[in-house]
């Protein structure tokens, strides 16, 4: 081998190494960003998909899907109406816990729909809500599970109380009048 061929080979190897290093760095940055953005939902996705890369691809797809939606803040009158409806559902819990949990579940869906989230099936709702509210989506799943058990007559009053607590955490975030994009900018500062 002559000197020119060796130099070209070394240059090619260095370029490949730099390119691989850049790809690994980009993957790590993406992973870190997704972990920070999705919090506990990141771990849930990894458990669900059994692999970090698959979970990250799903989380990135969720993010892309939700950014295409027209999620909006509630108007002041909507905020007041939903807050009043929530207080009524909480008050109803004392006498009719089962009905109150059903109302809370319906109210969550109604707020989501009003804000612009699709409310088709439950799994899609949780995936969508996890983008803007990753810290309370676990509560939403827990409340939904209890509500399902309640529909079968298998939930205790304490279970129903827990469901209301879980629903309230998501409800309060959904009622927040800060738009998701503005909230992100605030958190980054």
C-alpha positions in Angstrom: 0.0 0.0 0.0 1.3 3.4 -0.9 1.2 6.4 1.4 -1.8 8.1 -0.4 -3.9 5.0 0.1 -3.1 4.8 3.8 -3.9 8.5 4.3 -7.2 8.1 2.5 -8.0 5.0 4.5 -7.2 6.8 7.8 -9.4 9.8 6.7 -12.3 7.4 5.8 -12.0 5.6 9.2 -11.9 9.0 11.1 -14.9 10.3 9.2 -16.8 7.1 9.9 -15.9 7.3 13.6 -17.0 10.9 13.8 -20.3 10.1 12.1 -20.9 7.2 14.5 -20.1 9.4 17.4 -22.5 12.0 16.2 -25.3 9.5 15.8 -24.7 8.1 19.3 -24.6 11.6 20.7 -27.9 12.5 18.9 -29.6 9.3 20.2 -28.4 10.1 23.8 -29.7 13.6 23.6 -33.0 12.4 22.2 -33.3 9.8 25.0 -32.5 12.4 27.6 -35.0 14.9 26.2 -37.7 12.2 26.1 -36.9 11.1 29.6 -37.1 14.6 30.9 -40.3 15.5 29.0 -42.2 12.3 29.7 -41.0 11.6 33.2 -42.7 8.5 34.7 -44.4 7.9 31.4 -41.0 7.2 29.8 -40.5 4.2 32.2 -44.1 3.1 31.6 -43.5 3.1 27.8 -40.2 1.1 28.3 -42.0 -1.5 30.3 -44.9 -1.6 27.8 -42.7 -2.0 24.7 -39.9 -3.9 26.4 -37.2 -1.9 24.7 -36.0 1.7 25.0 -35.7 2.3 21.3 -39.3 1.1 20.7 -40.6 3.1 23.6 -38.8 6.2 22.4 -40.1 5.8 18.9 -43.7 5.6 20.4 -43.2 8.6 22.6 -41.8 10.6 19.7 -44.8 9.6 17.6 -47.1 10.7 20.4 -45.4 14.0 20.6 -45.7 14.5 16.8 -49.4 13.5 16.8 -50.3 15.9 19.7 -48.4 18.8 18.2 -50.6 18.5 15.1 -53.7 18.8 17.3 -55.1 22.2 18.1 -54.9 22.1 21.9 -56.1 25.3 23.4 -56.5 26.8 26.9 -60.0 27.0 28.3 -61.9 30.3 28.1 -62.7 31.8 31.5 -66.3 30.9 31.3 -65.4 27.3 30.3 -63.0 27.2 33.2 -65.7 28.3 35.6 -68.3 25.9 34.2 -65.9 22.9 34.6 -64.7 24.0 38.0 -68.4 24.2 39.2 -69.2 20.8 37.7 -66.2 19.3 39.5 -67.3 20.7 42.8 -70.7 19.2 42.3 -69.2 15.8 41.5 -67.1 16.0 44.7 -70.1 16.9 46.7 -72.1 14.0 45.2 -69.3 11.7 46.4 -70.6 11.9 49.9 -74.0 10.4 49.1 -73.3 8.6 45.8 -69.6 7.7 45.4 -70.2 5.5 42.4 -72.1 8.1 40.5 -69.5 10.8 41.4 -66.7 8.7 39.9 -68.7 8.3 36.7 -69.3 12.0 36.6 -65.6 12.7 37.2 -64.6 10.3 34.4 -67.1 12.0 32.0 -65.9 15.4 33.1 -62.3 14.6 32.3 -63.3 13.5 28.8 -65.4 16.6 28.3 -62.6 18.9 29.4 -60.1 17.0 27.1 -62.5 17.4 24.2 -63.1 21.1 24.8 -59.4 21.7 24.9 -58.9 19.9 21.6 -57.8 16.3 22.6 -59.5 13.5 20.7 -61.5 11.4 23.1 -61.9 8.1 21.2 -60.6 5.1 23.0 -59.0 5.2 26.4 -55.5 4.1 25.3 -55.3 6.9 22.7 -56.5 9.4 25.3 -53.8 8.4 27.7 -51.1 8.5 25.0 -52.2 12.0 23.9 -52.5 13.4 27.4 -49.1 12.0 28.3 -47.4 14.5 26.0 -48.6 17.6 27.8 -49.3 16.0 31.2 -46.9 13.1 31.7 -46.8 13.4 35.5 -50.5 12.7 36.0 -51.3 10.2 33.2 -50.4 7.4 35.7 -53.2 8.7 37.9 -55.6 8.7 35.0 -54.8 5.1 34.3 -55.3 4.2 38.0 -58.6 6.1 38.2 -59.8 4.4 35.0 -59.0 1.0 36.3 -60.9 1.7 39.5 -63.9 3.0 37.5 -63.8 -0.2 35.4 -63.9 -2.2 38.6 -66.7 0.0 39.9 -68.8 -0.8 36.8 -68.4 -4.5 37.7 -69.4 -3.8 41.3 -65.9 -4.7 42.5 -64.7 -1.3 43.9 -64.9 -0.3 47.6 -65.7 3.2 48.8 -62.0 3.7 49.5 -61.2 2.6 46.0 -63.7 5.2 44.7 -62.2 7.9 46.9 -58.8 7.1 45.4 -60.3 7.3 41.9 -61.6 10.8 42.7 -58.2 11.8 44.0 -56.5 10.5 40.8 -59.1 12.2 38.5 -58.7 15.4 40.4 -54.9 15.6 39.7 -55.5 15.3 36.0 -58.6 17.6 36.1 -56.6 20.4 37.8 -53.9 20.2 35.2 -56.4 20.2 32.4 -58.1 23.2 33.9 -54.8 25.1 33.9 -55.3 28.1 31.6 -51.7 28.1 30.4 -51.4 26.6 26.9 -49.0 23.6 26.7 -46.4 25.4 24.5 -46.3 28.4 26.9 -46.1 26.1 29.9 -43.1 24.3 28.2 -41.3 27.7 27.7 -41.9 28.6 31.4 -40.5 25.2 32.6 -37.4 25.7 30.4 -36.5 29.0 32.1 
